[in-house]
Amino acid sequence: MDLIESKIHLINDQITSNFQKINEIGVLAGLCGLALFNFHYSRTFNKESSIGNTILEKCILKINDGYTKPTYCNGIIGFAWVINHLIKEKLIDDNNSEVLYEIDDYNHEWIDFSVKDNNFDFFHGTIGYLNYSIDRYTALTNSKDLEKIEKSITLVLGYLSELLPEIEIYPNGSKKSDIKMSFQNNVIFGLAHGISSIIFILNKISTIPKFNLKSQLLSDQYLAYLLKYKDDTNSCISLFPNFLSQKGVVKYQSALTWCSGDLGIGINLLNTSVRYNHKENYKTVGIEILEHGLHRTTLDKSLLKTDCLCHGYFGAYKIFSDAYKTTKKEDFLKASNYWLDLGLKNITINNDSDLTILNGLSGIGLTLLDIYSSKKLNWEECLFL
């Protein structure tokens, strides 16, 4: 534990010294991810969260000076998600919610635009925006504010209903000129950009009673589509491909990652069964997918080359660790220990280190705080975990 604590302090030192280098403000690839780490760090070690507050103030100044990037990953909606999360976790006062009301209307506009643009990407499109709206739904009491969110949810549910048959016949015969997942016109299967994130958001929508039946039905249909591309022969490196290309090419070589590989898909289905729909088939399939990844420990099988949370050793650790906490299966604990050890041996903490949640020290630091802290921190909600 001494090693883990020392790494956490070093990470906080690097963030304190170098956060000014980052230009974007979003939660996953921007300044707010650094603030998220610092606030949880400060509570864990009973320290003043001065850097976290300074970062949030810097984000507000950037917005006031004309910063306009909207996305959850990089931009304003990611900033808003962090403010809402910090209020919910009582890490900042709820009077900070005043800054969110104008952003709420801005977010609804971007949901409308993204649907019209056929962009349902989690990081940079509809799903990221709607994720923030649903979290706000539980915090709001004004009926007009709630109705605006319900209108956005209705729009997205209608859109996802129309999108499913388009995806099912993709790439042959699709009427849509461009299916926007990630940055390519491909059908993506993973949690960061594709089908798995749709399944997650549909089940999160189902927590609102008036949308429960429709959203769960749609989720089951998207799960059926996802499982059509599961390799049941166990003859390939991965059970799922990264994507289905415009030429119909499917390669079962996805890395052992949160973002686009089997681990993100498996933990998403497991968590969805436990938190939202309580359906046994989601849990069974989720565990099966995760178990397939247990023995992918060599580079040629894991395809992991870095320490980060998104697609590295600490991401594999985090997912297997969460799977163990849910299932109590010892094999998941062994796998989590393996990837944690590899992550700690390979972590690089210096002035050139990436500082973000996705690719850098904030994500690693939050993961290590999970180990060190006696309390559940809930930061992983920003990654649908």
Secondary structure as UniProt FT lines:
FT   HELIX           2..18
FT   HELIX           19..21
FT   TURN            27..29
FT   HELIX           31..44
FT   TURN            45..46
FT   HELIX           50..64
FT   TURN            65..66
FT   TURN            72..74
FT   HELIX           76..88
FT   TURN            89..90
FT   HELIX           94..97
FT   HELIX           98..116
FT   TURN            117..118
FT   TURN            122..124
FT   HELIX           126..137
FT   TURN            138..139
FT   HELIX           143..168
FT   TURN            169..171
FT   STRAND          180..181
FT   TURN            182..183
FT   STRAND          187..188
FT   TURN            191..193
FT   HELIX           195..205
FT   TURN            206..207
FT   HELIX           209..211
FT   HELIX           212..228
FT   TURN            232..233
FT   STRAND          243..244
FT   TURN            246..247
FT   HELIX           262..272
FT   HELIX           273..277
FT   HELIX           280..292
FT   TURN            293..295
FT   HELIX           299..302
FT   TURN            309..311
FT   HELIX           313..327
FT   HELIX           330..346
FT   TURN            351..352
FT   TURN            357..359
FT   HELIX           361..372
FT   HELIX           379..383
//
